[in-house]
Structure formats: structure tokens, C-alpha cells
């Protein structure tokens, strides 16, 4: 014994004095000390530097206290602990206590134990005690106790009260079935937890070269089926079903895409990658444009706090986790480089991404333009239509037929042309495009918007559905055994084939019969004149060419939507009132209708009669399937007239990914809206299956199971237990100002807190989706027509420059500068003000201005960005033509972040030229 002690203990300089004391205390005080155990202890305890001192203490404490100690039993007890019938609960506590304090402890196991045990505030402490006391002290694990522990451990504090309430509401048979299914589900989840725990614990023991035999191996023989019930006690996750949805990426280009490129596109074009650049140049001007409307003292306070946050932000040291892998980042860069060759387009339905070549896309759109409804124009009519509209509105204003306020609201001062783009219809042969026109900030956009508000009351007819939930309620209330045959009707190409002039006549007639629907100073004749002007001047642009639309209307215009609704309601109302054998019930949503008939012949007869009433609209009919089921909108009508949610064959189950860089509220709305739709549209016998589908879809989109469960439970409570009486709403803050900021994972929260403290409401938008990064379907206007720009004018004879801003198209402001120089009118003596600094410099010094070499420093998304960006350009670039005696437009408190904004200024040629005077 002395030799062994000398050999293994005192012959090493690194001998652990604590281990010596323990060995002396427990090893030499017993006569029956097993020398083999000494050797084993010495061999594994002192020969490894990484030997766990905690395990040594446990072995010494529990191994040498028995005279008849068996060395094999020591190892089993220390390592497994669960193979003894009389398991010592103290050992469990010590093992847990010392196991989590080790740096080398498996971090995954720590997270798992903390997640299911002690990291949840609502975790039932009684379950912890029961698990330690009863779970490991029995040789044969009691399955009933397992179910009981899981049932009470993962439920809520209000479990008992909910159980009592359910027992009082449900029938005894259904209540017992509920408990039975929930017990099976809980047992399955507990089994999965045990198997995971077993793998992690085995990995830990591998570090000590020891085999592991699971004490829960007997559970593997239990036949526990996967859960199939989503009741009120649902807190577990079922096995995800096999995904049979269509592909999210449909490559029709014939050019292969790499696997990482396909992975990026499969995220969906609405996916938002984590920003990798500094958002200060975009955030700061937006905030400055709002804070300048505050009082002087409050503006200084907000500006100081905001600049402190933005100036300290460094995108290179940002700790925000990137939601794309390095391979996906490289693939995204590769996809960006292919934008000139390929078109990455959203499918018309289903959220799929369609890949076409540039020529394929042009051919599909040109095929639509050659259908006969469009005429090619020789030049751009934007300016002429703008001037024509001004003359028409001015005449009506002078004749007091419209008010000055209406005159202002019906005009866009600096419009751009309407742009046509297409979305492939992958559910049709050949994938033709659906034409859509971007109508924002066009010459007639403001007029269309005002006229649509006047027509909206006429479009609110009894046949028009609000949504799918409204259709379900009408279906249930109008069921008639004599009319069991339901069919859906569809109008082919409603907006492009509808006779808008007939709809205009109908609207004017309705206003003549009901003049109270119009404002007091607006007559039906004036309204008809304005609508006719809109229809006569309807045009669009595609690929640099301009077309007038001779038939139908522009999809994207609010006026065309209301006119089409008026025309469709007129035809359907006439058919129902004049048909000798109408359906018992009928309703429609946009171009889709549904009616109840006696049989198929009755439905076909009514369809023939309906098409005979109109020449512009062509109705088609979809009959039920062989089993009597029929889809309409997103409602599936079963043969027994029960309903469930319907998804088209092209639906991809792709929604906002949980990893997308967006706000939590937008992510939660995915779960909430899908669950709410399930409760609104599904009959009771189909509700459970739809809730499973919703959970499966959310899991496919990366949502955590716990979040899915909590939100679905919240929706269930509100749906099943609506408030019996109206309760006063919680008092919401009454914000005086509002602002929309691009979401950033590191900056949005502190900025929202700062602005909220100063009575500014903050909402977030996502401007860097994959669609914004990859999809380019609109024609970029030439630089000289670009609005919201920071520009620079230089002198040919010296180094002087001038930096300025304009919210109008650049060419308009440059013509003003050149005119002031040409007419020697750069200084206004009446106002004692310089009208054009470059012209004034040339006229006072005799130098020549580079009128044909004007550069654009930056094009900005809105007028709100101009002031602070211009101040950054002047502050950093120091143009000498700019006046230094005038007060800056922005506070000097913004100066710390001006270098960040100025770093984004990149001079580019404007292409503007002036003929020599």
C-alpha cells in the first residue's frame, strides 16, 4: 500500500493535496479496503489531467463507506446510478449540482435540462420532486406515473380550472376521449425527451472511456402512437407530416441553378436577409424629417439620443446573427450577377418563385400586348396628359364645379409613367403572365383614387362577399334541400374585358337617381366627365415602349376595380331578377361566384342565360367533383355541405420564414391568421385536421413549437370564449407623430424606445426582401428624369463646386439654373436672395460652368431624405459655391453621423446637356 501510495501519489509534483486527504480519510481507515480499487483509482484519477475532481469526490464519498464494497458496483453506481433498486436521491442531487458546474460539461445537455426543468417560470416544482423521488427509484418504471408527470408538468397553472370547465361543457364520452388522447401524446413527448437525454448523457460518459447502458431502455418497447389530437391541453409537437407541397422554385429558363442558389430562392421572395451594411444613411434622414416638427428643446433631446445610438453602431462588429449561411451569401451574390440574364418572378398564386430568361419574359408580355386591346404610341405621353389634366381641372375649378381642395387632391405634380409587369400563371398551360400595372405616382393616379371613393357606395351590393368567412355564413344560412347542387362561376379576364363605359353610364344613372351619394358641389355630369377622361387617357409603358389601352381597364387602378364591380353587379342582378329559373342563392367575390341549383342541367341552363345578357363578360362554370365536393375561394365544400380550408394545387405552404429579418409581430401574424382562418372556415369535424395542418406548415417555415402552441392556444381561447359584454378597450397611447423605419435587428428596438418616449409612433417596414434584391421587372427612368436627387455642379475654370437638392425630376431644376445664367438673372434684388449659386458664381467671376457635366451624387427614395443628405454632402465635401452665411437646414447635433451618410455619395453622370447659347 505504501509502495502504491509513493508510486502514484507522492512521486508526482502535481499530486492533488485534496485527493490525498480524501484517500487517507476514506481509503486507509477500512480494513477491507480493496487494493484493486486503489489501483483503479490511482490509474484513472492521477494519470489524467482532465480527470473530474467532482467524480473523484463522489466515488470516494459513496465508494469507501461500505466494508463489502464491490468495485464493479462502485463503477455502476457512480456512472449510471439508476441500476440499483435503492437509488440514493442524494446522489442525484449531487450529480446534478456538480454536473452543471463543469466547464467541460456538454452544453447541449445543460440547455436541454434547463429548458425542460428549471428554466421555465411556470414549471411545476412538484414535478421535479416527483421525478427525482419516484422516477428513478423503481426498477420497473411506472407508465402511469410517467403520464401523470408529463400531464401536470407541462400544463399551465390553470390546468385544474380548465379541466373542470371542460368537464362541465363536454359530454362524458368526449371528455374521456380527450383525456385519453392527450395522455398518449404526453407519453410520446416524454419518451422523446428521455431518448434525447440518453444520447447526451452517453456522450458525456464517453469522455471517461466508460460504456453506457440506458436505464430507460425498457421504454423503447412501449407502443406509444404519434399524437393526433389538438385539444385545449395541446403543448406538444406531433411528428411533422411528409411535405407534399409543390416546389417553391420553378425553373423554366433552361439554365441550371446550383444547390445553394436554389436554397436561397426556396426561402421565398418575401424573405428578408439580415442587413450587412450600415442603415444609418437611411434611418437618420427619416428620423430627422419627423423630429424637426417637434419643439426646439424636444428635437434637440431626440437628436442627441438618436445620434448617440447611430454613431456607436458599427456594421463590422454587429452581433446580429446572419440568417444566411456563407454558402447562401455567395449564392445570393451569384444570383444578383444574373439579374440581366434571368428574371426571378413571384408566381401568380402559391408564393412560388419562377425563373425565366429575359427573352422568355419579354415574349410572354409582348404576347399579351399583341392581344388587340393595346395600341403602340409613338412617344411618351406623360407630360402631355399631365398638362391636359391640369387644363381640365382648372376649367372645372374656375366654373366652381369642383372645389380648390379637390383640384389639389386630383393632381400629381411630378408624375412618372405607369409601368406594366407580369406574374406567371404556373397553374395554366405555358405559364402565361397576369398583367399588372404599377400605378403609383402616375399622372392619373390621384384622380383615380378620388373618383374611386365616390363610386364605392354603388359597388356595395348585397351579392358582394366581404371575405371567405362571410361566404361560409351565407352558405350555412341558405342551405335548401331542394337546391343541393352548388357550382362556382368565373368571369374570364374581368378587368381587361369589362366594358368600362357601360359601367360609367350605370354609375351616372345611379347618381342621378340618388344625388345624395355625391358631395354637394359635385354633379353626376362632372363625375362622368372625369371618369371618361381617365378612360380616354389610359396608357402604360413596357420595355421602353408606350401603349394606350383601348379596351377594358388597367389592373392596379382603384377606379377600374370599382367600375368592374358595378358592371358585374348590374349583370348578375339582372340575371337573377329576369331568369325564369334562378338559383336559390348566389353571391360573388370579385370575379368568382357561387350559386345553389337543383342539378347540373339547371346550372347549365342558368349559365347559358347569364352569358346571353352581356357581350363583354364571359362566364364559365366549375361543377362539383364526382363525390360532390366543390372548392370556392379558400373554402372547400364537402358533400355533406360541411366546410374546410381549401388550398390550390400550386400552393407551396411557404409563408414568412421564422429566420427572416422582420419584426416578431409580423412573424406571429402568420400563425395567428392561419389559426383564425381554420376556426372561421372549418366545420367542427374538420377543425382538428386543419389545426394539425397549420402546425405542420408553421414547423416547415421554421417556427418554434412553443411559439406555435402559445399563439394557437390564444386564438382558441378568444374564439371559444368571446367576451359576453363589451369591455372598454385598453387606453392606447395617443401619438402626435408617426414614422416608418426599415427594420434592423440591432437598432430598431433602441430607436423605437427613444422615439416612443417623445410621443412618436414607430412602425417597421422591410425594404430589402429577396424580391427587391433580385427581381427587376420595371424600366428604370433615365437619370435626368430621376426625382429626389443630390447633385453637384462644377466650374471649368476653378475648383469650385455646388451641391444641391431637388425633389422634382433633375432636368427641371437644371433648366432653372441654366436659365438664370443665360438671362443674367441669378440674383433677386427684391428678396435679396441668390436664385442660382452656380449662375451667380459665373456672372460675378466670369468663369464657365460645366453645364454638360452635371453629376448625381445620390438618388434618394423619398423627399424626406433630402435635407440631411444634402447637409452631409456640404459638410464633408465642402463645396465653395454654397453660401456659408445661411442657416443649415438640420441641427448641428446630426454632425457626428454625417460622415456615414457622406460615405454613400457616389458621383454618376446625369446625361444632361445644354446647347451653347
ZAMARGU-4260 file (C-alpha; in steps of 0.2 Angstrom, whole numbers, plus 5000, padded with zeros to 4 digits):
<rodrens>
0) 5000/5000/5000 | 5014/5012/5004 | 5023/5007/4988 | 5007/5011/4978 | 5005/5027/4988
5) 5023/5033/4985 | 5022/5027/4967 | 5006/5036/4962 | 5004/5049/4974 | 5020/5057/4981
10) 5031/5054/4967 | 5022/5067/4956 | 5024/5086/4959 | 5006/5089/4953 | 4999/5077/4966
15) 4982/5084/4972 | 4983/5088/4991 | 4964/5087/4992 | 4964/5070/4984 | 4977/5064/4997
20) 4966/5069/5011 | 4951/5061/5004 | 4961/5045/5000 | 4968/5045/5018 | 4951/5048/5025
25) 4941/5035/5016 | 4954/5023/5010 | 4966/5018/5024 | 4953/5018/5038 | 4944/5002/5032
30) 4952/4985/5034 | 4943/4978/5020 | 4949/4991/5008 | 4950/4983/4990 | 4968/4985/4984
35) 4961/4983/4966 | 4950/4999/4968 | 4966/5008/4974 | 4975/5004/4958 | 4960/5008/4948
40) 4958/5025/4957 | 4976/5029/4955 | 4977/5024/4937 | 4962/5034/4932 | 4962/5048/4944
45) 4980/5053/4944 | 4986/5049/4926 | 4973/5061/4918 | 4975/5079/4920 | 4957/5082/4915
50) 4950/5070/4927 | 4934/5077/4935 | 4938/5081/4953 | 4919/5080/4957 | 4918/5062/4951
55) 4933/5058/4962 | 4924/5065/4977 | 4908/5056/4973 | 4917/5039/4971 | 4927/5042/4987
60) 4912/5048/4997 | 4900/5034/4991 | 4913/5020/4987 | 4923/5018/5003 | 4909/5019/5016
65) 4904/5001/5014 | 4915/4987/5020 | 4909/4975/5007 | 4911/4987/4993 | 4911/4979/4976
70) 4922/4988/4964 | 4911/4984/4950 | 4896/4990/4959 | 4906/5006/4963 | 4908/5010/4945
75) 4890/5006/4941 | 4883/5017/4955 | 4895/5031/4951 | 4892/5031/4932 | 4874/5025/4930
80) 4866/5027/4947 | 4849/5020/4940 | 4854/5002/4940 | 4851/5000/4959 | 4834/4997/4967
85) 4838/5008/4982 | 4844/5023/4972 | 4851/5036/4983 | 4842/5053/4980 | 4856/5062/4987
90) 4867/5056/4974 | 4855/5063/4961 | 4856/5080/4968 | 4875/5080/4969 | 4877/5074/4952
95) 4865/5087/4945 | 4874/5100/4956 | 4892/5096/4951 | 4887/5091/4933 | 4882/5108/4928
100) 4897/5117/4936 | 4910/5109/4925 | 4916/5119/4910 | 4918/5103/4900 | 4900/5098/4903
105) 4890/5095/4887 | 4882/5112/4884 | 4868/5104/4874 | 4863/5093/4889 | 4863/5109/4900
110) 4852/5118/4888 | 4840/5103/4887 | 4839/5100/4906 | 4837/5119/4909 | 4824/5120/4895
115) 4813/5107/4902 | 4817/5108/4920 | 4822/5124/4929 | 4822/5137/4916 | 4804/5139/4914
120) 4795/5150/4927 | 4779/5141/4925 | 4787/5124/4928 | 4779/5114/4941 | 4791/5112/4955
125) 4781/5097/4962 | 4785/5088/4946 | 4804/5090/4949 | 4802/5082/4966 | 4791/5068/4960
130) 4803/5064/4945 | 4818/5063/4957 | 4809/5054/4971 | 4799/5041/4961 | 4806/5041/4943
135) 4822/5033/4946 | 4819/5023/4962 | 4809/5009/4954 | 4816/4995/4945 | 4801/4995/4933
140) 4796/5012/4928 | 4778/5015/4931 | 4770/5021/4915 | 4755/5028/4924 | 4767/5039/4934
145) 4775/5045/4918 | 4759/5050/4911 | 4754/5059/4927 | 4771/5068/4927 | 4770/5074/4909
150) 4752/5079/4911 | 4755/5090/4926 | 4772/5095/4922 | 4769/5104/4905 | 4752/5111/4908
155) 4748/5128/4915 | 4744/5134/4932 | 4726/5135/4927 | 4726/5117/4922 | 4714/5111/4935
160) 4701/5125/4932 | 4702/5122/4914 | 4699/5104/4917 | 4683/5107/4927 | 4677/5119/4914
165) 4679/5107/4900 | 4671/5093/4911 | 4656/5104/4913 | 4655/5109/4894 | 4658/5092/4886
170) 4649/5076/4886 | 4657/5062/4897 | 4661/5052/4882 | 4670/5066/4873 | 4679/5071/4889
175) 4686/5054/4892 | 4692/5053/4874 | 4700/5070/4876 | 4710/5064/4891 | 4714/5048/4883
180) 4722/5056/4868 | 4731/5069/4877 | 4739/5056/4889 | 4745/5046/4874 | 4753/5062/4867
185) 4761/5067/4883 | 4769/5050/4885 | 4776/5051/4867 | 4784/5068/4871 | 4791/5061/4887
190) 4798/5046/4878 | 4806/5058/4865 | 4814/5068/4879 | 4821/5053/4888 | 4829/5046/4872
195) 4837/5063/4869 | 4843/5064/4887 | 4850/5047/4885 | 4861/5052/4870 | 4868/5067/4878
200) 4872/5058/4894 | 4881/5044/4884 | 4891/5057/4875 | 4896/5064/4892 | 4902/5047/4899
205) 4912/5044/4883 | 4924/5057/4889 | 4928/5045/4904 | 4930/5029/4892 | 4915/5021/4900
210) 4901/5012/4891 | 4883/5017/4895 | 4868/5006/4897 | 4851/5016/4897 | 4841/5014/4912
215) 4826/5019/4901 | 4829/5005/4888 | 4813/4997/4893 | 4803/5012/4887 | 4808/5008/4869
220) 4797/4993/4869 | 4782/5004/4873 | 4770/5006/4859 | 4766/5024/4860 | 4757/5031/4844
225) 4760/5048/4837 | 4748/5061/4844 | 4733/5065/4833 | 4723/5077/4844 | 4725/5096/4845
230) 4714/5099/4860 | 4714/5113/4873 | 4729/5104/4883 | 4740/5104/4867 | 4758/5108/4872
235) 4767/5095/4862 | 4773/5094/4844 | 4767/5080/4833 | 4778/5071/4821 | 4779/5083/4805
240) 4770/5076/4791 | 4778/5072/4774 | 4779/5088/4764 | 4769/5085/4748 | 4768/5103/4743
245) 4774/5109/4725 | 4791/5115/4723 | 4794/5133/4729 | 4807/5136/4714 | 4801/5133/4697
250) 4815/5135/4684 | 4808/5137/4667 | 4824/5146/4660 | 4833/5130/4655 | 4848/5136/4664
255) 4854/5126/4679 | 4855/5133/4696 | 4867/5127/4709 | 4860/5119/4725 | 4864/5135/4736
260) 4856/5146/4723 | 4840/5135/4724 | 4841/5135/4743 | 4841/5154/4743 | 4826/5155/4731
265) 4816/5142/4741 | 4816/5154/4755 | 4803/5164/4745 | 4805/5182/4738 | 4797/5189/4753
270) 4812/5183/4764 | 4822/5197/4772 | 4841/5193/4773 | 4850/5201/4788 | 4857/5218/4783
275) 4876/5218/4781 | 4878/5237/4778 | 4876/5252/4790 | 4857/5258/4789 | 4862/5275/4796
280) 4861/5284/4779 | 4843/5278/4778 | 4837/5279/4796 | 4844/5296/4800 | 4836/5306/4787
285) 4819/5298/4790 | 4820/5302/4809 | 4826/5320/4806 | 4811/5323/4794 | 4800/5319/4809
290) 4809/5326/4823 | 4810/5344/4815 | 4791/5345/4818 | 4794/5344/4837 | 4798/5359/4848
295) 4816/5365/4848 | 4820/5358/4865 | 4812/5341/4862 | 4820/5340/4845 | 4837/5343/4852
300) 4834/5329/4865 | 4828/5316/4852 | 4843/5321/4840 | 4856/5319/4854 | 4850/5302/4859
305) 4847/5295/4841 | 4864/5301/4835 | 4872/5293/4850 | 4865/5276/4845 | 4868/5278/4827
310) 4886/5284/4829 | 4891/5270/4840 | 4884/5257/4828 | 4897/5248/4818 | 4891/5235/4805
315) 4908/5226/4805 | 4905/5222/4824 | 4887/5220/4824 | 4882/5205/4834 | 4866/5201/4824
320) 4866/5183/4819 | 4866/5181/4800 | 4851/5171/4794 | 4860/5166/4778 | 4875/5153/4778
325) 4891/5158/4770 | 4886/5147/4755 | 4869/5156/4754 | 4878/5173/4754 | 4889/5168/4740
330) 4874/5161/4731 | 4864/5177/4733 | 4879/5187/4726 | 4879/5175/4711 | 4860/5177/4708
335) 4862/5196/4709 | 4875/5195/4695 | 4862/5185/4684 | 4849/5199/4685 | 4852/5204/4667
340) 4850/5187/4660 | 4837/5179/4671 | 4820/5185/4679 | 4816/5179/4696 | 4797/5182/4697
345) 4784/5178/4710 | 4771/5166/4704 | 4753/5172/4702 | 4747/5161/4715 | 4756/5150/4728
350) 4771/5160/4733 | 4782/5150/4722 | 4797/5158/4713 | 4798/5156/4694 | 4814/5158/4685
355) 4813/5164/4667 | 4826/5171/4655 | 4825/5189/4650 | 4819/5184/4632 | 4806/5172/4639
360) 4799/5186/4650 | 4798/5199/4635 | 4790/5186/4624 | 4776/5182/4637 | 4772/5201/4640
365) 4773/5205/4621 | 4761/5191/4618 | 4748/5199/4630 | 4751/5216/4622 | 4748/5210/4605
370) 4730/5203/4610 | 4722/5218/4602 | 4717/5228/4617 | 4733/5240/4616 | 4740/5252/4603
375) 4758/5257/4602 | 4761/5275/4604 | 4775/5285/4595 | 4782/5294/4611 | 4780/5296/4630
380) 4763/5304/4633 | 4766/5308/4652 | 4769/5326/4650 | 4755/5329/4638 | 4742/5320/4649
385) 4748/5329/4664 | 4746/5346/4655 | 4729/5341/4648 | 4723/5336/4666 | 4728/5352/4673
390) 4718/5362/4660 | 4703/5351/4663 | 4703/5353/4682 | 4707/5371/4681 | 4692/5374/4670
395) 4681/5364/4682 | 4688/5374/4696 | 4685/5391/4688 | 4667/5386/4684 | 4665/5381/4703
400) 4661/5363/4698 | 4675/5357/4710 | 4682/5365/4725 | 4701/5371/4726 | 4704/5357/4738
405) 4698/5344/4726 | 4708/5352/4712 | 4724/5349/4723 | 4719/5331/4728 | 4716/5326/4710
410) 4734/5331/4703 | 4751/5323/4704 | 4764/5337/4702 | 4779/5327/4696 | 4772/5310/4689
415) 4780/5296/4681 | 4773/5284/4668 | 4763/5268/4673 | 4773/5253/4671 | 4767/5236/4666
420) 4774/5219/4673 | 4768/5202/4673 | 4767/5187/4685 | 4767/5169/4678 | 4752/5159/4680
425) 4760/5142/4684 | 4743/5134/4686 | 4740/5136/4667 | 4747/5128/4652 | 4763/5138/4645
430) 4763/5149/4661 | 4756/5165/4653 | 4758/5181/4663 | 4745/5190/4673 | 4747/5209/4668
435) 4748/5221/4682 | 4752/5240/4681 | 4761/5249/4694 | 4750/5264/4696 | 4759/5274/4710
440) 4763/5292/4706 | 4757/5292/4688 | 4748/5307/4680 | 4730/5300/4684 | 4734/5291/4700
445) 4727/5304/4712 | 4711/5307/4701 | 4708/5288/4700 | 4709/5287/4719 | 4697/5302/4722
450) 4684/5295/4709 | 4685/5278/4717 | 4680/5284/4734 | 4664/5292/4726 | 4660/5276/4717
455) 4662/5264/4732 | 4645/5266/4738 | 4637/5260/4722 | 4648/5244/4722 | 4642/5239/4739
460) 4628/5227/4733 | 4620/5213/4743 | 4628/5200/4731 | 4646/5205/4735 | 4655/5195/4748
465) 4667/5203/4761 | 4678/5188/4763 | 4678/5169/4764 | 4671/5169/4782 | 4656/5179/4775
470) 4653/5166/4762 | 4653/5151/4774 | 4640/5160/4785 | 4629/5163/4769 | 4631/5145/4764
475) 4626/5138/4781 | 4611/5150/4782 | 4605/5147/4764 | 4605/5128/4763 | 4590/5121/4754
480) 4587/5103/4752 | 4578/5107/4735 | 4594/5115/4728 | 4608/5104/4734 | 4619/5106/4718
485) 4632/5120/4721 | 4643/5127/4707 | 4656/5141/4705 | 4656/5153/4691 | 4671/5163/4685
490) 4672/5179/4673 | 4686/5177/4661 | 4698/5192/4661 | 4686/5203/4671 | 4697/5219/4671
495) 4703/5218/4653 | 4687/5213/4645 | 4674/5223/4655 | 4666/5237/4646 | 4670/5252/4657
500) 4660/5264/4648 | 4644/5254/4651 | 4649/5254/4669 | 4651/5273/4669 | 4634/5275/4662
505) 4627/5264/4675 | 4636/5274/4689 | 4630/5291/4682 | 4612/5284/4681 | 4613/5278/4699
510) 4620/5295/4705 | 4606/5304/4696 | 4593/5294/4705 | 4602/5296/4721 | 4611/5313/4721
515) 4614/5312/4740 | 4628/5300/4737 | 4639/5313/4729 | 4647/5329/4738 | 4635/5344/4737
520) 4646/5353/4724 | 4649/5339/4713 | 4636/5333/4700 | 4634/5317/4691 | 4639/5326/4674
525) 4655/5332/4681 | 4659/5315/4688 | 4655/5307/4671 | 4667/5319/4663 | 4681/5315/4674
530) 4679/5296/4673 | 4678/5297/4654 | 4694/5307/4654 | 4703/5293/4664 | 4697/5280/4652
535) 4702/5290/4636 | 4720/5293/4643 | 4724/5276/4649 | 4741/5271/4644 | 4756/5261/4651
540) 4775/5258/4647 | 4784/5242/4645 | 4802/5239/4640 | 4804/5257/4634 | 4788/5257/4623
545) 4772/5266/4627 | 4754/5258/4624 | 4737/5265/4625 | 4724/5253/4632 | 4709/5253/4621
550) 4698/5240/4629 | 4695/5236/4647 | 4704/5244/4661 | 4721/5244/4670 | 4723/5231/4683
555) 4731/5241/4698 | 4719/5256/4697 | 4707/5258/4711 | 4694/5266/4699 | 4694/5251/4687
560) 4691/5240/4702 | 4675/5249/4707 | 4669/5251/4689 | 4671/5232/4686 | 4661/5228/4702
565) 4647/5240/4696 | 4646/5232/4679 | 4647/5214/4686 | 4633/5218/4699 | 4622/5225/4686
570) 4623/5209/4675 | 4621/5197/4689 | 4606/5207/4697 | 4598/5207/4680 | 4600/5189/4678
575) 4593/5184/4695 | 4578/5196/4693 | 4574/5191/4675 | 4579/5172/4674 | 4564/5161/4674
580) 4573/5148/4685 | 4586/5157/4695 | 4597/5148/4709 | 4590/5148/4726 | 4606/5158/4732
585) 4620/5167/4724 | 4635/5178/4729 | 4651/5183/4722 | 4669/5189/4727 | 4677/5200/4713
590) 4676/5188/4698 | 4671/5172/4707 | 4653/5167/4710 | 4644/5153/4719 | 4626/5148/4717
595) 4614/5134/4723 | 4605/5124/4709 | 4594/5109/4708 | 4605/5099/4697 | 4618/5100/4683
600) 4605/5104/4670 | 4598/5118/4680 | 4616/5126/4682 | 4620/5124/4664 | 4603/5132/4659
605) 4607/5147/4670 | 4624/5149/4663 | 4618/5150/4646 | 4605/5163/4651 | 4618/5173/4660
610) 4630/5174/4645 | 4616/5179/4634 | 4614/5195/4644 | 4631/5203/4640 | 4643/5204/4626
615) 4658/5210/4636 | 4658/5197/4650 | 4660/5179/4648 | 4655/5167/4662 | 4662/5150/4664
620) 4656/5136/4677 | 4665/5124/4688 | 4655/5109/4693 | 4657/5098/4709 | 4668/5083/4708
625) 4662/5066/4707 | 4660/5064/4726 | 4650/5081/4727 | 4664/5092/4734 | 4667/5109/4727
630) 4681/5122/4731 | 4677/5141/4731 | 4689/5154/4736 | 4699/5146/4750 | 4683/5136/4756
635) 4681/5118/4752 | 4663/5112/4752 | 4661/5094/4756 | 4647/5083/4750 | 4638/5084/4767
640) 4639/5104/4765 | 4652/5105/4779 | 4667/5116/4775 | 4686/5116/4777 | 4700/5126/4771
645) 4705/5124/4753 | 4722/5126/4745 | 4726/5126/4727 | 4737/5113/4719 | 4750/5126/4716
650) 4750/5131/4735 | 4768/5129/4742 | 4765/5131/4761 | 4778/5145/4760 | 4775/5160/4771
655) 4786/5172/4781 | 4801/5161/4787 | 4804/5162/4806 | 4823/5166/4801 | 4818/5181/4791
660) 4824/5198/4797 | 4807/5205/4802 | 4798/5210/4817 | 4791/5197/4829 | 4773/5204/4826
665) 4774/5200/4808 | 4780/5183/4811 | 4767/5180/4824 | 4753/5186/4812 | 4757/5171/4801
670) 4752/5158/4815 | 4738/5169/4821 | 4730/5172/4804 | 4731/5154/4799 | 4724/5148/4815
675) 4710/5161/4814 | 4706/5156/4797 | 4704/5137/4802 | 4692/5142/4816 | 4682/5153/4804
680) 4680/5142/4789 | 4681/5124/4796 | 4666/5114/4802 | 4669/5105/4819 | 4673/5088/4811
685) 4687/5096/4800 | 4694/5108/4813 | 4706/5096/4821 | 4714/5091/4804 | 4716/5109/4799
690) 4724/5114/4815 | 4737/5099/4813 | 4740/5106/4795 | 4743/5124/4802 | 4755/5117/4814
695) 4764/5107/4801 | 4765/5122/4789 | 4772/5133/4803 | 4785/5120/4808 | 4790/5119/4789
700) 4793/5138/4790 | 4804/5136/4805 | 4793/5142/4819 | 4797/5136/4837 | 4785/5123/4843
705) 4782/5133/4859 | 4778/5149/4850 | 4766/5139/4838 | 4757/5132/4853 | 4755/5148/4863
710) 4748/5158/4849 | 4736/5144/4843 | 4730/5142/4861 | 4727/5161/4862 | 4717/5161/4846
715) 4707/5146/4853 | 4703/5155/4869 | 4697/5170/4860 | 4687/5160/4848 | 4678/5148/4860
720) 4676/5161/4874 | 4672/5178/4866 | 4668/5192/4878 | 4650/5192/4884 | 4649/5210/4886
725) 4658/5225/4878 | 4673/5229/4889 | 4682/5246/4887 | 4697/5245/4877 | 4714/5247/4885
730) 4719/5265/4883 | 4732/5266/4869 | 4745/5280/4868 | 4739/5295/4858 | 4754/5298/4847
735) 4756/5315/4839 | 4768/5309/4826 | 4772/5293/4817 | 4786/5286/4807 | 4790/5271/4797
740) 4808/5264/4798 | 4816/5249/4790 | 4818/5235/4802 | 4836/5232/4809 | 4839/5218/4822
745) 4851/5229/4832 | 4844/5247/4830 | 4826/5245/4829 | 4822/5242/4847 | 4833/5256/4855
750) 4827/5269/4842 | 4809/5264/4845 | 4811/5266/4863 | 4819/5284/4861 | 4806/5290/4849
755) 4791/5282/4859 | 4797/5292/4874 | 4794/5308/4864 | 4777/5304/4858 | 4782/5297/4841
760) 4774/5281/4835 | 4786/5269/4826 | 4781/5256/4813 | 4793/5245/4804 | 4795/5240/4786
765) 4805/5228/4776 | 4814/5235/4761 | 4827/5223/4757 | 4817/5207/4753 | 4824/5195/4740
770) 4812/5202/4728 | 4819/5219/4730 | 4837/5212/4728 | 4833/5200/4713 | 4818/5205/4704
775) 4819/5219/4691 | 4803/5220/4680 | 4801/5239/4679 | 4811/5251/4667 | 4822/5262/4676
780) 4819/5281/4671 | 4834/5290/4664 | 4845/5300/4676 | 4838/5317/4670 | 4821/5312/4675
785) 4825/5305/4692 | 4817/5314/4706 | 4824/5316/4724 | 4842/5318/4720 | 4858/5327/4727
790) 4868/5334/4713 | 4884/5343/4710 | 4888/5357/4698 | 4907/5361/4695 | 4916/5376/4687
795) 4928/5373/4672 | 4940/5387/4677 | 4942/5384/4695 | 4939/5370/4708 | 4923/5377/4715
800) 4908/5366/4716 | 4890/5367/4721 | 4880/5354/4730 | 4861/5355/4729 | 4845/5345/4731
805) 4828/5344/4721 | 4813/5334/4724 | 4807/5336/4706 | 4815/5327/4690 | 4833/5333/4689
810) 4831/5341/4672 | 4818/5353/4678 | 4830/5361/4691 | 4845/5361/4679 | 4835/5371/4667
815) 4831/5384/4680 | 4850/5385/4684 | 4854/5387/4666 | 4840/5400/4663 | 4846/5411/4677
820) 4864/5411/4669 | 4858/5413/4652 | 4846/5428/4656 | 4858/5436/4669 | 4845/5433/4682
825) 4854/5424/4696 | 4851/5437/4710 | 4833/5443/4716 | 4836/5461/4722 | 4818/5461/4729
830) 4820/5447/4740 | 4839/5450/4742 | 4842/5431/4738 | 4853/5422/4726 | 4842/5411/4715
835) 4856/5401/4707 | 4873/5399/4716 | 4882/5392/4700 | 4875/5406/4689 | 4879/5419/4702
840) 4897/5412/4703 | 4899/5413/4684 | 4892/5430/4682 | 4902/5438/4696 | 4919/5429/4692
845) 4917/5427/4673 | 4921/5408/4675 | 4912/5395/4664 | 4901/5382/4672 | 4901/5364/4666
850) 4883/5363/4662 | 4886/5347/4652 | 4895/5339/4666 | 4882/5339/4680 | 4884/5324/4691
855) 4871/5315/4703 | 4879/5312/4720 | 4864/5301/4726 | 4846/5296/4721 | 4835/5295/4736
860) 4819/5285/4739 | 4809/5300/4745 | 4808/5319/4749 | 4811/5315/4767 | 4829/5310/4764
865) 4834/5326/4755 | 4839/5339/4769 | 4850/5328/4780 | 4859/5320/4765 | 4862/5337/4757
870) 4869/5344/4774 | 4881/5328/4774 | 4887/5332/4756 | 4890/5350/4760 | 4898/5347/4777
875) 4910/5333/4771 | 4913/5339/4753 | 4914/5357/4757 | 4908/5365/4740 | 4914/5383/4739
880) 4899/5389/4729 | 4887/5386/4743 | 4883/5400/4754 | 4890/5399/4771 | 4880/5413/4779
885) 4863/5404/4778 | 4857/5394/4792 | 4859/5375/4790 | 4843/5365/4787 | 4847/5352/4800
890) 4853/5354/4818 | 4872/5353/4821 | 4868/5338/4833 | 4867/5327/4817 | 4886/5331/4813
895) 4893/5315/4821 | 4884/5304/4809 | 4886/5315/4793 | 4902/5306/4788 | 4892/5289/4787
900) 4880/5297/4776 | 4893/5306/4765 | 4901/5289/4763 | 4887/5283/4752 | 4888/5298/4740
905) 4894/5291/4723 | 4895/5304/4708 | 4887/5297/4692 | 4884/5307/4676 | 4867/5314/4674
910) 4867/5314/4655 | 4860/5332/4654 | 4867/5343/4640 | 4863/5361/4635 | 4866/5368/4618
915) 4878/5383/4618 | 4870/5399/4620
</rodrens>
